[in-house]
Amino acid sequence: MSDFARGACGPVRVVWDDALTSYDFGPHHPLAPVRVELTMALARELGVFGAVEVVPCTPATDDDLASVHKRDYIEAVKRVSLDGRPDVRAGLGTSDNPAFAGVHEASALIAGATLEAVKQVHSGGAMHALNVAGGLHHAMPATASGFCVYNDPAVAIAWLLAQGVEKVAYVDVDVHHGDGVQAMFFDDPRVLTISLHESPRTLFPGTGFAEETGAEGTAVNVALPAGCGDSGWLRAFHAVVPPLLREFAPDFLVTQHGCDSHALDPLAHLMLSLDGQRTAYRELHKLAHETAGGRWLATGGGGYELVQVVPRAWTHLIAEAAGAPIEPETATPDAWREFVRARTGELPPLTMTDGRTPEYRPISEGYDPADPIDRAIMATRNAVFPYHGLDPLP
């Protein structure tokens, strides 16, 4: 069992509407909505929904979206939405962000689902809440970017600030830099954004260097070298995230869980296993309780190995948040395997593990200047720790 049994966590809500799969850039686009469909089916078949409450959502309003997006951009997305005619100035009609009829409605529903999740926690109705269809962290104030039209994590954070929440921490473990969320709160010391990602020297969006520190060191970037696996990633996570969250002491934790850091992901070059990712979910769950009073909103994000990785990763995330983690050796249900074959024609994974037992050596045991992972860790600690009164030296 998790360190946080369901009774200790309080109610956990998963926001879902079948219409969330309408966020669809077409049959050949990497961000295929079948990944969330398979996730929800797997969680259901494994009995995870017995430990959570699934709640509906409504689209975000224009005013909700305008908390982080320019109103003329929202109007541009609406025009594209009418007939699918591209507007490249708004970022719609590119290979990354193809224009499609209904794009505004589909994007606003994802933002609305994340907003509903954050409201569930803020109201006290839930301790944790999740929207696995969300996490569209690249969307900028006035343009779509990186498969993202409206920035749902930023909409949720802006809503919290408008309610008077004094400090929000955002931790992004997607393989790509969480550039949109960082940009929207770069000069706001109330929001701590932490992104662990593949180095911008080798991956989109080309930002996320340690030197991007924002107001008072509240933008934190850990740029990891291509090829980094479980042990190096977890070493970096523990060297940066827990000390900063403890010092910042947020009122609310928002996390983005893109699982494209997995070794099988076709768009990136980190080498994490499903087991390493599951370990990160457990650590973030602990930190939510330790530093934010348990108030935790979690979203999905990137992830382009649609069958082998995404459904298992995010089912583990939901189960961890529910305080009912799934044993790694658990077999995937026969009914789900049949659904995968019928829906995708692919062979499904047989268990909920990659067979790894992730371990790491903490940075406190010594720093190796010849190790590129350690150099990335120390670049981040040197850039931001002094702002928070922390010693950057291990």
N, C-alpha and C positions, 0 to 999 in steps of 0.2 A: 504493500500500500504506500501511497504518497505520504510525505511528512504532513500533508494537509488533508485530513479526512474530510468528507463532504460536510459533516457537521461543523467543522472548524472553519470551512470556507464560506459557508452560507450558500444561498441559491446561486446557481450558475445558469446563464441564459445563452443560447445560440440563436442568432437572428437568421431567419431563412425565409425565402420566397422562391418558388420555382422560376419566377420571372428573372431572378438574378442571372440565370444562364443566357439571357438575351444580350448580355454584353459580349458581342461576338463579332470579331473583325473578319470573319470569313473562314472557309474550310482549310486554307493553307497557312493561316497565321499561327505562330507558336502559342499565343495565349488562348488556347481552346477551352471553351466553357465546360467541356466534358470532365475536366479535371476536378471541378467543384461538385459536379454531379456524382462522380465516382467516390469522392470524399464523403459526401453525405450518405451515399448508399452503404459504404463500408462502415461508417460510424453507426448507422442504424442496425446493420446486420450483426455487429459486434456487441450490441446492447448498450453502447455509450449513451444513447439518448435516454436511457432509463435513469441516468444520473444528472441530466440537465433538463431545462425546459426550453423547447423550441418556440420562438415568438415571431410574429410577422413584422413587416415594416412597410413604410410608405416612402415615396420619393422625397429627397431633400428639396426644399423650396428654393426659389431663386435667392431669397434673402439668406438662407443657410449657405448656399454656394458662394454668395457674394462676401461672406466673411473672410474668404481667402482668394477668391477669383475676381477678376475685373468683370463688371457687368456687360461691357461690350463683347467680351469673350463668351460669356454665357449666351448672349444673343446670337453670336456667330455659331455656336454649337447648335442652338435651336434651329437656325436656318439650314445647316447641314442635315439636321435630323429630319427635316420635312421630306427630302427626296434623295438624300445621300450624295448630293453634289459636293465635291471637295471644296475646302477653304484652306489652302496651304498656309496662309498667314496665321490661321488659328491652329496650325499643326495637324489638321485633318485632311487626309488625302495623300499621305506619305506611305511608304512601305511599312513603317513601324505602326502608324496610326491610320489605317484605311478609313475613309468616310463610309458611313452606312446609314440608311434610313432608320430612325429611332435611336440614334446614338445619344441624344440628350436624355431621353427617358430611361434608357438602360444605365447610363452613367449616374444619373440622379438617384436611381433606385439603389445602386451600390453605396453612394454617399449616404442615402437615407438609412440604409441598413446599419452602417457603422455609427451613424448618429443615434439610431435607436439603441444600439448596444451601449454606447456611452451614457445615454440617459438612464438605461436600466441600472447601471452601477451608481451614477450620481444620485439618483433618487433613493438609493438604499434598497431597491427591489431585488438587486443581485449584488453579489460580491465581485464576481467576474462575469464578463460577457464577451462573445466572439462573433466576428463576421468573417468567415473564411473566404468569402468572395471579394473582400476588400483588400486594402493595402496598396492602393494605386498611388505610390509615393513619388512618381516622377512628374506628375502634372504640375505645371507652373501657373502663376497667377493669370497669365494671358495666353497660354498655349498648351496644347496637348503635347505629351512627350513620352517616349518609352513605353508605349502601350497604355498610357494613362490619360484619361480625359479630365475627370474631376478628382481632386486629391482628398479622398475620404478621411485618411488619418488627420490631415490638417484641418478639415472641417470639424472633426470631433474635438480636436485640441482647442480651436478657436471658440467653439461652443462652451467648453469648460471654462475658459478664461472669461467669457462673457457672463458666466454664472457667478463669478467672483472667486473661482479656484485660483489660489495664489501661485502654485508651482506645479508644472506638469513635466514629467520626464518621458521621452520617446526613445525607445531602443529598437533599432532596425537591424535585423540579422540577415536580410536579403543579400545575395551575392553582389548586387549593384548598389552603389551609393544612393542613400535616401535624399537625393538632391532637392526635390520639390519641397519636402517638409522642412529641410534645413533652410532653404531660401525664404520660406514664408515666415520663419521665426528667427532668422539669423541675428537680428538686432533686438530681440526680446529676451531679456534676462530671466523672465518667468518660465521659459521653456528650455529645458536641457535636451538637445538632440544628440544621440549617440548612434553612429552607424559603423558596423563592422562589415567590410566588403572587400572584394578583390581590388587590387591596385588600379587606379584610374589610368595607369600607363598601359594596361592591357585590356581594359574593359570599359564599355559604356557606363556612365555618361561622360567620363573623362574628368570628373570632379571627385572630391572627397579626400584631398590630401590633409595630412595632419595639421598643416599651417592654417587651414580654414577653421578659425576658432570662434567667430561670432562675437556677440556682446558678452564680455566678462567670461570668456572661455566656455560659453554654453553650447557651442557647436563642437562636437567631438567626433573625430574620424580616425578609424583604424584601417589603414590601407594594407591589406595582406597580399603577399606574393602569390602568383599563380602556382598551383600545386600544393598549397597549404591544406593539410588534412585535419582530422579530428584533434590530435594532440596539440598541434600548433594553434589551431583556432581556439580551442578551449583555454590554452595558456594565455592567449591574447585577451579573450573575454574576461577571464578572472583577474588579469592584470589591470584592466581599465574599468569595466562596468561596475562591479560591486563597490569599489572605493568611491567612485563618483556618485553613484546613487545614494550611498550612505551619507555622504557629505551634503549633497543637494537636498535630501529629505523631501521628495516630492509629495504632493497631496494625492497624486493620481499617476499611475503608470500606463502608458500606451506602448504596445509592442507590435512590430510588423515582422511576420514570419515567412518571408519568401524562402522557399526550400530549394532554390536554384544553386545553392552552395554544394549540392550533392555531386558526387563524382560522375554520375550518369547524366547530369544535366547537359543538354546539347549546346547551350548558349554561353557557358562560362567555364572557368578553369580551376575552381577550387575542388577539393577532393574529400569533402565530408561524407560520412556514412549516415544512414538513417538513424543509427544509434547515437552518433555525435549530435545530430539535430535534436533528438529526443532528450538528450542530456541538457542541451541549452534551454529547452522548454521548462524542464524541471528547475533549473537554476533561476530562470526569470520568474517562475511561480513563487519560489522562495523569496526572491528579492521584492516581489510585489507585497508580500506580507511583511517582510522586514522593514521596508523603507516607505511604503505608500499606504499602510493600513489595510492592505489587501485589495485596494481599489485598482482593478486591472481590466483594461480593454485590450484584446488581442485580435489582430487581423491576419488574413493570409498575405499574399503578395505574389512575387514571381515563382516560377517553378514550371519547367517545360518538358520534364519527363513525366508524361501525363498519366501513365498507368503504374509504373514501377515505384515512383517516388511520391508524387503529390498526395494521392489518397491516403497512403500509410502515414506520411509525415503529419498531415493535418488532423487525421483521426487521433494520432498520439497527442497532438496539441489539445484537442477538445477534451480527451480523456484526462490529461494531466490537469487542465484547468478545473475539471469536475472533481478532482481529488480521487479519481478512480483510474489510475494509470494502467495501461495494458501491458501485460508481461510480454517482453520482446519475442519469446518463442511461440506466442499464440499463433495458431494457424488462421489464415484468412478464411472466412466462411465459404462453403461450397456455393451457396446461392450468389454471393458476390462475385466469385470467380466466373460463374456462368453469365452473370450480367456483364462483366468486363468483356468476355469473349463475344457476346452478342452485340454489345455496344461499340466495340472498337476493333474486333478481330484479332486482338493481341492476347498473348499468354499472360495471365495475371501472376503476381508474386504469391508464393505459398505461405509465407509467414510474415510477421510484423517486425522482422529484424533483418539487418544485413550481416548478422553474425559477428559483430564487433563489440568489444568492451572498451570504450574510450577511456584513456587515461592521459594525464598531462602533468608536467612538472611546473610548479608555480614559479613565477619570475622572482619571487623572494629567495629562491634557492640559488640564484645566480643568473647573470646576464652575459650572453655570448655575443660580442659585437660582430662576429663573423656570420652570425645566423640572421638571414633576412627577416625572419619573423620577429626575432628579438629587436632588430633595428626598427621595425614598424611599431612595435610596442613602445619603445623608448621615444620615438619621434612623437607619438601621441601624448605620452605622459609628460615629456618635456614641454610640449606646446600648451597643455591645458591644466595640468595638475597645480601649478603655482597659483593660477586664478582662484582655485578652490581651497587654498591653504594646505595642499597635499604635497608631500615630498615626492618628486618624480623618480628618485633613485630607489631601486628595489630594496 
